[in-house]
Amino acid sequence: VTSVFDTPAPNFSIKDAERIASDHFGVNGSADSLVSDRDQNFLIKSPNRNFVLKISNSMEDINVLDMQNEAMQYIYQKKPHIDLTHPIESNSGQKILQIEKNKICYSVRLLRYVDGEFLKDIEYGSDLLFDLGKFLGCLDLALEGYDHPEAHRTFVWNARCTNELYSQIAQNKTDQKMISHYLDLYNKQV
C-alpha cells in the first residue's frame, strides 16, 4: 500500500514556491526552503508579513488537510489571543489548492507564519516549561468541542491506535518480544 510515508516528498523549486505564492495568493516575496519530513514547506518573506507555503505529499488525504485547517480556524475563533497559524485563502477563495507538477497533483496551502524559536535551539528552565504547560492547557481548552470525521481515522501515531502497531513489529523474535511487551504495558496502563 502506498502512503505518505513511502511516497517521495514534493520537489518544487524556490522559484516555483515564489510563483505559487504570487499567482495564487497575491503574496509577493522571496522563498526559503524549510525542513519537512514528507511534505515540502517554504518560508515566504514578504514586505508586510511572512507566510509558510505548504505543499503536501501527493498521497496526503485532502480531508486530513481540511481537518487541520478547520482545527486552526476553530482555535482562532474561540481563542484569538493564542498566537497560532491559520490558513490564508487563495485569490479564488480556497484554503486548499490543487497544483499539478509532472502529472502529479499536490495540495497547497498558505499559512500565516508565527515567528519564534524552536525549543531545541534555546536554553530553558522551569519558567519556560511552566509557560509551555499553560499554553498547551489553553490550546486543549480551545479545542474542546471540536470534531471532524478525520479525527477518528486509524493513524498509528495516535496513541489511541497502538493496537495497529502489532502488525508492524519487526520480524526479529527478540525485537518482537520486547516491542510487544512495551505495547502491552502501554495498553494496560495508559
Secondary structure, 3 states (H helix, E strand, C coil): CCCCCCCCCCCCCHHHHHHHHHHHHCCCCEEEEECCCCCEEEEEECCCCEEEEEECCCCCCHHHHHHHHHHHHHHHHHCCCCCCCCEECCCCCCCCEEEEECCEEEEEEEEECCCCCCHHHCCCCHHHHHHHHHHHHHHHHHCCCCCCHHHHCCCCCCHHHHHHHHHHCCCCHHHHHHHHHHHHHHHHHC
